[in-house]
Amino acid sequence: QVQLVESGGGLVQPGGSLRLSCVASRNTVSSNIMDWYRQAPGKERELVARIFSGGNMRYADSVKGRFTISRDNAKNTVYLQMNSLKPEDTAVYYCRLSRVVAGSVYDYWGQGTQVTVSS
């Protein structure tokens, strides 16, 4: 079992920045796919950023050039640096770990952290 704990959310003005953190309970960050998702009120959860075990990264078009996903293997932590924030970035942000064990995929989710972009 893997537990994920997000932090770093809050209220920020448009154009501001936040850095979200996701700490895993086990040494799993470096060897698995780590994602940041978000869910706005009344909308489906959407993938924001992904980092593969090899270090490659993928981003949703809506955040390219503004958000950066990274990880610190020694701290077993994944980050999401969010710059030039817009009101439409307001959502609950979730961390997800996808782990393959014996051919089966297991997904683990954090509890989420609220990000509100408003003046």
Steps between C-alpha positions, in 0.01 A plus 500: 500500500623848411379819664529837332470833678468824306566848633569850377159609381341830591361829376708694250436798274498463122856500370633358824680175573461197723698182547315183586672205667404134511683278746477122462511268799735255330798525273292491183525843338805424289379170357140576408292740296402801709214727396336820606127519427250773575126520533304823484142526630258339259778367277670168451840430646771574244866413466721805543854363498682167500853393569620157395753289686756584233448871556293591194216740564164573342265793549145592417487765229330739741803509732796465262758767561350589838517181710801279567494154653811372675603249762752459778574130534688545826194663656256268322315812389347628178444870443282711277631853453217717374579844358288765328192359665159575353152487654427194286778314685277501808439138599584228746836356399572131551816298485485151353749214489459221243677181589525179298527182706496159332332645194225680690478879534432649841413866540544690823357845565562773749224688680538813287596858567288802408640766268297818461607772258307818563549871547 
